[in-house]
Amino acid sequence: MEKDLILTNMETLPGHRIVEHLGLVQGNTIRAKHIGRDIMAGLKNIVGGELKGYTELLSEARKEATERMSRQARELGADAIVNIRFATSSVMQGAAELFAYGTAVKLEKE
């Protein structure tokens, strides 16, 4: 059974000491807008409210990018990924990249 990988946006983990720095790990995905979501978003622009289709799209993209980053860390034998950050960028009109990155480390309990 594979042990759980600790993911955090902190630089350190309380109760643990970083004993080895394994390097930068990253994961990304590029997602395009869906015509159905665009139509619903246009309607929401008129009446206001959350654009749930886009919220779901970004949530799925964050999950996929995080899973890809985690897989890379596991391949390096990491116990954790610290200092995790997310970034987005427009690739073309209607498509955006979501990029997750952090530092893979080996830990020791204090």
N, C-alpha and C positions, 0 to 999 in steps of 0.2 A: 504494500500500500504506500502510495506517495504521500509524503508529509506536506502539510499546508505551508505555503509560501507566505511570509508576512509582507504585506504591502502598506507603505506609509508615505505621507508627504513630509514627515519630520526627517531631520538629518541623523537622529539617533533614536534608539529604542530604549525606553526605561527598562531596567533590569537586564539589559544585554550589553555586551561589548562587541564592537565590530573588530574581528580578528583578521579579516582578509577582504580586500577590495578587489572585486572581480571585473569591474568595468561598467561602462554604459550599456544599458539594454533598452531596446525600443520596440515599439509596435505601432503600426498605422493601418488605416483603412481610408478609402476614398468612397464617398457615397454621393449619389445623384438624387436630386429631388424627384418626387413621383407626381405625375399630373393630378392624380386624385387628391394628394395632400395639398398641391398648389391651389386647387379649386376651393377646398375647405379653408385654407389659409386666407384666400381672398375674401371669403364670406366673413371670417372672423375679424378681418381688418375693418369691416363695415360696422359690426356690432361689438367688437372688443372681446377680450378673453384669451385664454391660453391656446396656443397653436399646438394641440396635442399630437398631431401627426409629426411635426418637426421635433417635438420633445422626445417622442418615441424613437425617431430616426437618430437623434444625437445620442440617446441613451444606448441604443444598439451599437452605434459606432464606438462609443467609449468602452463598452464591454468587449467588443472585438479587439480593439487596439490594446487594451489591458491584458487580455488573454494571450495575444501574440507576444507582448513584452514579457509576460510571466513565463511563457514557454521557453523563450530565449534564456531567461535567468535560470530556469531549472536545468537546461542543457549545460550551463556553466557550473552547476552544483550549488547554486545560491540557497541561502536560508531565508533571505529577505531582499526586497527592493526598497531602498530608502530614497527620500527626496524626489518622489514621483511628481511629475508635472504633465499637464496636458496643453496642447496647442492646436489651433485650427488655422487653416489657410484655404483660400479659394483657389481651386485648380483651374476651373473654367466656369463660365456662367452656368449656374444650376448644379455644380458639383463642388464638394469641399473635402479636404483631408482632415482627419482627426489623428493626431500624433501623440502617443504616450511615451514618456521616457523617464528613466531613473537610474540609480546606481545599484548594481547587484553586489551583495555582500555575504560573507559567512559570519555567523554570530556565535557567541559563547555567552551562556548565562553568567550573570555576576554573582 
